[in-house]
Amino acid sequence: MARTLLGVSAALRVLVVDDEVPAVRRLQRLLAGLEGVSCIGSAGNAEKALEACRSLRPDVVLMDVEMPGIDGVETARRLLQEPQPPQIIFVTAFERYAVEAFDLQALDYLVKPVRAERLGRSLERAAAARMEAQPGPASLSARLGDRLLAIPLADIRLLRAEDKYTCVYHLGGEALIEDSLLSLEERFADRFVRVHRATLVSRPHLRALFRDHEGQERVEVDDCPVQPEVSRRNLAQVRHALKN
């Protein structure tokens, strides 16, 4: 039975690039076991990979590194210069190319033999990135079981760092995402204000600043049961956000 991978309307289009036929067939079998994924073709060298990407427009390319002629790293570099580049996941038997791969901002680096579960997690990340890049109201993508949930920014009230994750407090409840608090602050500086090193609050829903019975400064947030504490370092900008 195929494993349900994605809670999105359109299948993730994947191109396999590898000069070894058994490796291509293995990846095709793994992809066939993932619902929400469509393997749209394969290519055995750089030239064919570039042609296939221009004609088929894949969302993701599973890219081998060591191929005859132009290698996978250089092929990926050329693909990323295209107007609408695909996301690159390197799939190779060698670990030594990992630094070069991530210098190209590759989505992931998988070492052969690839396990289905590991490939599935990489493609979930690709699907999440695609959802966030789609036009329409801005949103964050959270994993809920085997589905991806798009949470509109307008529904988010608070973001709090928790261990290796960020907890999103939104109108529908709570969800965990892998984005760091710092990256969210940089991407949505006009939407969220930092009140503490571990907490961002939605600017439009910031309602009041008060001091609790222990003398700790806190904020009230519309439609949110949490009243996060405010650090001294961030107190001035919280007051500024309330005035504006």
Contacts in CASP RR format, 6 or more apart in sequence:
PFRMAT RR
TARGET T0000
AUTHOR 0000-0000-0000
METHOD contacts of the structure
MODEL  1
MARTLLGVSAALRVLVVDDEVPAVRRLQRLLAGLEGVSCIGSAGNAEKAL
EACRSLRPDVVLMDVEMPGIDGVETARRLLQEPQPPQIIFVTAFERYAVE
AFDLQALDYLVKPVRAERLGRSLERAAAARMEAQPGPASLSARLGDRLLA
IPLADIRLLRAEDKYTCVYHLGGEALIEDSLLSLEERFADRFVRVHRATL
VSRPHLRALFRDHEGQERVEVDDCPVQPEVSRRNLAQVRHALKN
2 32 0 8 1.000
2 33 0 8 1.000
2 34 0 8 1.000
2 35 0 8 1.000
3 33 0 8 1.000
3 34 0 8 1.000
3 35 0 8 1.000
3 116 0 8 1.000
3 120 0 8 1.000
3 146 0 8 1.000
4 35 0 8 1.000
4 36 0 8 1.000
4 146 0 8 1.000
4 147 0 8 1.000
5 12 0 8 1.000
5 34 0 8 1.000
5 35 0 8 1.000
5 36 0 8 1.000
5 37 0 8 1.000
5 120 0 8 1.000
5 123 0 8 1.000
5 124 0 8 1.000
5 127 0 8 1.000
5 146 0 8 1.000
6 12 0 8 1.000
6 35 0 8 1.000
6 36 0 8 1.000
6 37 0 8 1.000
6 123 0 8 1.000
6 124 0 8 1.000
6 127 0 8 1.000
6 147 0 8 1.000
6 148 0 8 1.000
7 36 0 8 1.000
7 127 0 8 1.000
7 147 0 8 1.000
7 148 0 8 1.000
8 36 0 8 1.000
8 127 0 8 1.000
8 130 0 8 1.000
8 131 0 8 1.000
8 148 0 8 1.000
11 36 0 8 1.000
11 37 0 8 1.000
11 38 0 8 1.000
12 36 0 8 1.000
12 37 0 8 1.000
12 38 0 8 1.000
12 59 0 8 1.000
12 60 0 8 1.000
12 123 0 8 1.000
12 126 0 8 1.000
12 127 0 8 1.000
12 130 0 8 1.000
13 38 0 8 1.000
13 40 0 8 1.000
13 56 0 8 1.000
13 57 0 8 1.000
13 58 0 8 1.000
13 59 0 8 1.000
13 60 0 8 1.000
14 31 0 8 1.000
14 37 0 8 1.000
14 38 0 8 1.000
14 39 0 8 1.000
14 40 0 8 1.000
14 58 0 8 1.000
14 59 0 8 1.000
14 60 0 8 1.000
14 61 0 8 1.000
14 62 0 8 1.000
14 123 0 8 1.000
15 39 0 8 1.000
15 40 0 8 1.000
15 41 0 8 1.000
15 42 0 8 1.000
15 43 0 8 1.000
15 49 0 8 1.000
15 52 0 8 1.000
15 53 0 8 1.000
15 56 0 8 1.000
15 58 0 8 1.000
15 60 0 8 1.000
15 61 0 8 1.000
15 62 0 8 1.000
15 86 0 8 1.000
16 24 0 8 1.000
16 27 0 8 1.000
16 28 0 8 1.000
16 31 0 8 1.000
16 39 0 8 1.000
16 41 0 8 1.000
16 42 0 8 1.000
16 43 0 8 1.000
16 61 0 8 1.000
16 62 0 8 1.000
17 42 0 8 1.000
17 43 0 8 1.000
17 44 0 8 1.000
17 49 0 8 1.000
17 61 0 8 1.000
17 62 0 8 1.000
17 63 0 8 1.000
17 64 0 8 1.000
17 67 0 8 1.000
17 72 0 8 1.000
17 75 0 8 1.000
18 24 0 8 1.000
18 27 0 8 1.000
18 42 0 8 1.000
18 44 0 8 1.000
18 62 0 8 1.000
18 64 0 8 1.000
18 67 0 8 1.000
18 91 0 8 1.000
19 44 0 8 1.000
19 45 0 8 1.000
19 64 0 8 1.000
19 67 0 8 1.000
19 68 0 8 1.000
20 64 0 8 1.000
23 64 0 8 1.000
23 91 0 8 1.000
23 112 0 8 1.000
24 42 0 8 1.000
24 44 0 8 1.000
26 113 0 8 1.000
26 114 0 8 1.000
27 39 0 8 1.000
27 62 0 8 1.000
27 91 0 8 1.000
27 114 0 8 1.000
27 119 0 8 1.000
28 39 0 8 1.000
28 42 0 8 1.000
30 114 0 8 1.000
30 116 0 8 1.000
30 119 0 8 1.000
31 37 0 8 1.000
31 39 0 8 1.000
31 119 0 8 1.000
32 39 0 8 1.000
33 116 0 8 1.000
34 116 0 8 1.000
34 119 0 8 1.000
34 120 0 8 1.000
34 123 0 8 1.000
37 123 0 8 1.000
40 56 0 8 1.000
40 58 0 8 1.000
41 52 0 8 1.000
41 56 0 8 1.000
43 49 0 8 1.000
43 51 0 8 1.000
43 52 0 8 1.000
44 67 0 8 1.000
45 67 0 8 1.000
45 68 0 8 1.000
45 69 0 8 1.000
45 70 0 8 1.000
46 67 0 8 1.000
46 69 0 8 1.000
46 70 0 8 1.000
46 71 0 8 1.000
46 72 0 8 1.000
46 74 0 8 1.000
46 75 0 8 1.000
46 78 0 8 1.000
47 70 0 8 1.000
49 61 0 8 1.000
49 63 0 8 1.000
49 75 0 8 1.000
49 79 0 8 1.000
50 75 0 8 1.000
50 78 0 8 1.000
50 79 0 8 1.000
52 58 0 8 1.000
53 61 0 8 1.000
53 79 0 8 1.000
53 82 0 8 1.000
53 86 0 8 1.000
54 82 0 8 1.000
57 84 0 8 1.000
57 86 0 8 1.000
58 86 0 8 1.000
59 86 0 8 1.000
59 87 0 8 1.000
59 126 0 8 1.000
59 130 0 8 1.000
60 86 0 8 1.000
60 87 0 8 1.000
60 88 0 8 1.000
60 89 0 8 1.000
60 107 0 8 1.000
60 123 0 8 1.000
60 126 0 8 1.000
61 76 0 8 1.000
61 79 0 8 1.000
61 86 0 8 1.000
61 87 0 8 1.000
61 88 0 8 1.000
61 89 0 8 1.000
62 89 0 8 1.000
62 91 0 8 1.000
63 72 0 8 1.000
63 75 0 8 1.000
63 76 0 8 1.000
63 88 0 8 1.000
63 89 0 8 1.000
63 90 0 8 1.000
63 91 0 8 1.000
64 72 0 8 1.000
64 90 0 8 1.000
64 91 0 8 1.000
64 92 0 8 1.000
65 71 0 8 1.000
65 72 0 8 1.000
65 73 0 8 1.000
65 90 0 8 1.000
65 92 0 8 1.000
65 94 0 8 1.000
65 97 0 8 1.000
65 101 0 8 1.000
66 72 0 8 1.000
66 92 0 8 1.000
66 93 0 8 1.000
66 94 0 8 1.000
67 75 0 8 1.000
72 90 0 8 1.000
73 97 0 8 1.000
73 100 0 8 1.000
73 101 0 8 1.000
73 104 0 8 1.000
76 88 0 8 1.000
76 90 0 8 1.000
76 101 0 8 1.000
76 104 0 8 1.000
76 106 0 8 1.000
77 104 0 8 1.000
79 85 0 8 1.000
79 86 0 8 1.000
79 88 0 8 1.000
80 88 0 8 1.000
80 104 0 8 1.000
80 105 0 8 1.000
87 107 0 8 1.000
87 126 0 8 1.000
87 129 0 8 1.000
87 130 0 8 1.000
88 101 0 8 1.000
88 104 0 8 1.000
88 106 0 8 1.000
88 107 0 8 1.000
89 106 0 8 1.000
89 107 0 8 1.000
89 108 0 8 1.000
89 109 0 8 1.000
89 110 0 8 1.000
89 122 0 8 1.000
89 123 0 8 1.000
89 126 0 8 1.000
90 97 0 8 1.000
90 98 0 8 1.000
90 101 0 8 1.000
90 106 0 8 1.000
90 108 0 8 1.000
90 109 0 8 1.000
90 110 0 8 1.000
91 110 0 8 1.000
91 112 0 8 1.000
91 114 0 8 1.000
92 109 0 8 1.000
92 110 0 8 1.000
92 111 0 8 1.000
92 112 0 8 1.000
93 111 0 8 1.000
93 112 0 8 1.000
94 111 0 8 1.000
95 111 0 8 1.000
97 109 0 8 1.000
98 109 0 8 1.000
101 109 0 8 1.000
102 109 0 8 1.000
107 122 0 8 1.000
107 125 0 8 1.000
107 126 0 8 1.000
107 129 0 8 1.000
108 122 0 8 1.000
108 125 0 8 1.000
110 118 0 8 1.000
110 119 0 8 1.000
110 122 0 8 1.000
124 143 0 8 1.000
124 148 0 8 1.000
127 141 0 8 1.000
127 148 0 8 1.000
128 141 0 8 1.000
128 143 0 8 1.000
128 148 0 8 1.000
131 139 0 8 1.000
131 141 0 8 1.000
131 148 0 8 1.000
131 150 0 8 1.000
132 138 0 8 1.000
132 139 0 8 1.000
132 140 0 8 1.000
132 141 0 8 1.000
137 152 0 8 1.000
137 153 0 8 1.000
137 154 0 8 1.000
138 152 0 8 1.000
138 153 0 8 1.000
138 188 0 8 1.000
139 150 0 8 1.000
139 151 0 8 1.000
139 152 0 8 1.000
139 153 0 8 1.000
140 150 0 8 1.000
140 151 0 8 1.000
140 153 0 8 1.000
140 156 0 8 1.000
140 168 0 8 1.000
140 177 0 8 1.000
140 179 0 8 1.000
140 184 0 8 1.000
141 148 0 8 1.000
141 149 0 8 1.000
141 150 0 8 1.000
141 151 0 8 1.000
141 177 0 8 1.000
142 148 0 8 1.000
142 149 0 8 1.000
142 151 0 8 1.000
142 168 0 8 1.000
142 175 0 8 1.000
142 176 0 8 1.000
142 177 0 8 1.000
143 149 0 8 1.000
143 176 0 8 1.000
143 177 0 8 1.000
144 175 0 8 1.000
149 175 0 8 1.000
151 168 0 8 1.000
151 170 0 8 1.000
151 175 0 8 1.000
153 188 0 8 1.000
153 191 0 8 1.000
155 170 0 8 1.000
155 171 0 8 1.000
155 172 0 8 1.000
156 168 0 8 1.000
156 169 0 8 1.000
156 170 0 8 1.000
156 202 0 8 1.000
157 169 0 8 1.000
157 170 0 8 1.000
157 171 0 8 1.000
157 201 0 8 1.000
157 202 0 8 1.000
157 205 0 8 1.000
157 221 0 8 1.000
157 222 0 8 1.000
157 223 0 8 1.000
157 224 0 8 1.000
158 168 0 8 1.000
158 169 0 8 1.000
158 199 0 8 1.000
158 200 0 8 1.000
158 201 0 8 1.000
158 202 0 8 1.000
158 221 0 8 1.000
158 224 0 8 1.000
158 226 0 8 1.000
158 228 0 8 1.000
159 166 0 8 1.000
159 167 0 8 1.000
159 168 0 8 1.000
159 169 0 8 1.000
159 181 0 8 1.000
159 184 0 8 1.000
159 192 0 8 1.000
159 199 0 8 1.000
159 200 0 8 1.000
159 201 0 8 1.000
160 166 0 8 1.000
160 167 0 8 1.000
160 169 0 8 1.000
160 181 0 8 1.000
160 198 0 8 1.000
160 199 0 8 1.000
160 200 0 8 1.000
160 226 0 8 1.000
160 228 0 8 1.000
161 167 0 8 1.000
161 180 0 8 1.000
161 181 0 8 1.000
161 197 0 8 1.000
161 198 0 8 1.000
161 199 0 8 1.000
162 176 0 8 1.000
164 178 0 8 1.000
165 176 0 8 1.000
165 177 0 8 1.000
165 178 0 8 1.000
166 176 0 8 1.000
166 177 0 8 1.000
166 178 0 8 1.000
166 179 0 8 1.000
166 180 0 8 1.000
166 181 0 8 1.000
166 184 0 8 1.000
167 174 0 8 1.000
167 175 0 8 1.000
167 176 0 8 1.000
168 174 0 8 1.000
168 175 0 8 1.000
168 176 0 8 1.000
168 177 0 8 1.000
169 224 0 8 1.000
169 226 0 8 1.000
171 223 0 8 1.000
181 198 0 8 1.000
181 199 0 8 1.000
181 200 0 8 1.000
184 192 0 8 1.000
184 200 0 8 1.000
185 192 0 8 1.000
185 194 0 8 1.000
185 200 0 8 1.000
190 203 0 8 1.000
191 202 0 8 1.000
191 203 0 8 1.000
191 204 0 8 1.000
192 200 0 8 1.000
192 201 0 8 1.000
192 202 0 8 1.000
192 203 0 8 1.000
193 200 0 8 1.000
193 201 0 8 1.000
193 203 0 8 1.000
193 206 0 8 1.000
193 237 0 8 1.000
193 238 0 8 1.000
193 241 0 8 1.000
194 200 0 8 1.000
194 234 0 8 1.000
194 237 0 8 1.000
195 201 0 8 1.000
195 219 0 8 1.000
195 228 0 8 1.000
195 229 0 8 1.000
195 230 0 8 1.000
195 231 0 8 1.000
195 234 0 8 1.000
195 238 0 8 1.000
196 228 0 8 1.000
196 229 0 8 1.000
196 230 0 8 1.000
196 231 0 8 1.000
196 234 0 8 1.000
197 231 0 8 1.000
197 233 0 8 1.000
199 228 0 8 1.000
199 229 0 8 1.000
201 219 0 8 1.000
201 221 0 8 1.000
201 228 0 8 1.000
202 221 0 8 1.000
203 241 0 8 1.000
205 221 0 8 1.000
205 222 0 8 1.000
205 223 0 8 1.000
205 224 0 8 1.000
206 219 0 8 1.000
206 220 0 8 1.000
206 221 0 8 1.000
206 238 0 8 1.000
206 241 0 8 1.000
206 242 0 8 1.000
207 219 0 8 1.000
207 220 0 8 1.000
207 221 0 8 1.000
207 222 0 8 1.000
208 219 0 8 1.000
208 220 0 8 1.000
208 242 0 8 1.000
209 217 0 8 1.000
209 218 0 8 1.000
209 219 0 8 1.000
209 220 0 8 1.000
209 230 0 8 1.000
209 238 0 8 1.000
209 239 0 8 1.000
209 242 0 8 1.000
210 217 0 8 1.000
210 218 0 8 1.000
210 219 0 8 1.000
210 220 0 8 1.000
211 217 0 8 1.000
211 218 0 8 1.000
212 218 0 8 1.000
212 227 0 8 1.000
216 229 0 8 1.000
217 229 0 8 1.000
217 230 0 8 1.000
217 232 0 8 1.000
217 235 0 8 1.000
218 227 0 8 1.000
218 228 0 8 1.000
218 229 0 8 1.000
218 230 0 8 1.000
219 227 0 8 1.000
219 228 0 8 1.000
219 230 0 8 1.000
219 238 0 8 1.000
220 227 0 8 1.000
221 227 0 8 1.000
221 228 0 8 1.000
230 238 0 8 1.000
END
